[in-house]
């Protein structure tokens, strides 16, 4: 009986093997046929893409030549090709910022680009209950404060902020907190309770404004206030547009404009948050900037007070000093974040068409004297170029010059003082 059972099981197993072999054969045949079909399709698509690429190459070649012929103002001395390309890039970028109305504060009260800190160290002007370090990256120039943590890092000394001020910084979202994907990051503009230590809890300190970017890139905001009357005014929400979601390893310029109760927040050229009653009168007085809970790299933190009265400075006093015209390190291309300032200056100039103005560039003392002098002259020329091309100012009214590091308004001993020396002046002639 046992032999009969074993014989029966062997027959069943053999039948199963034959059936499995047949299915396997069918799968392999189908797989080979699909491969052949995919290869044929890829060959057709490759041929089509090559044809399109060749056509685009021809079109781009003629288009670039035409663009360069029209770009002659603001060229770098001795390098007309470089100057022409820079002008084209700046014009395109500035036009994309046509609705950007942010104008930075006039008097810098805090600035940190982490240039005074050694790579690998914790930055000197900050404090933490976790960890952070100064790093460099192959993505973008300069030093950056990098944090990957569930804790916080904040400005060490309390900030003396008036009713009107601006905050700016560059941020690069990164991964590493939970795997390689983007981790998100958070920022708080808050009133501290503990002057020399960390304020804990989901609503820390004595209230403030919270900006967050989630791990999938969506920006959001909230306010937290204390006291029955103030807490009733708490706000929260999200920025739902897909094209405003942040992406990992991309740099974003964040600009915050506080005017009494109102907060506006800009991400690059886009004003993404505008809260007219974010800080109801008497409810909160922020004095600390804090980054937390996530992973990011931060640099070029600038906090300034006092909205500049450009018209009075230029037309009555005869000199306007502006810190709202931006350039990358050792570059003469006007950055698009300058749009709000340039638009305001152009409006003043176009209202008084008979006035002539000298535009003078200034640098800090980093680098060689001759290089700084040349850079300051090229930057002044680029500013003129943008005023003429983008805002319709008559170029015959504008002359340019550069002083390099030769006329500092502050000692070149701290990042904040160096930021004061990097400026553009408009002098009424």
Secondary structure, DSSP 8 states (H G I E B T S, - for coil): -HHHHHHHHHHHHHHHHHHHHHHHHHHHHHHHHHHHHHHHHHHHHHHHHHHHHHHHHHHHHHHHHHHHHH--TT-BTTBHHHHHHHHHHHHHHHHHTTT------SEEEEEE-STTS-TTS--TTEEESS--EEE--SSSSS-EEEEEEEEEEEESS-----SEEEEEEEEEE-B-SSSSSB--EEEEEE--SSTTS---STT-TT-EEEEEE-TTS-EEEEEE--SHHHHTT--EEE---GGG---TT-EEEEEEEEETTEEEEEETTEEEEEETTSS-TTT----EEEEEEEEEEEEEEEEEES---HHIIIIISSEEEES---B-TT--SB-GGGHHHHHHHHHHHHHSTT--EEEEEE--SSS-HHHHHHHHHHHHHHHHHHHHHHH---GGGEEEEE-TTSS-SS-TTSHHHHHHHSEEEEEE-
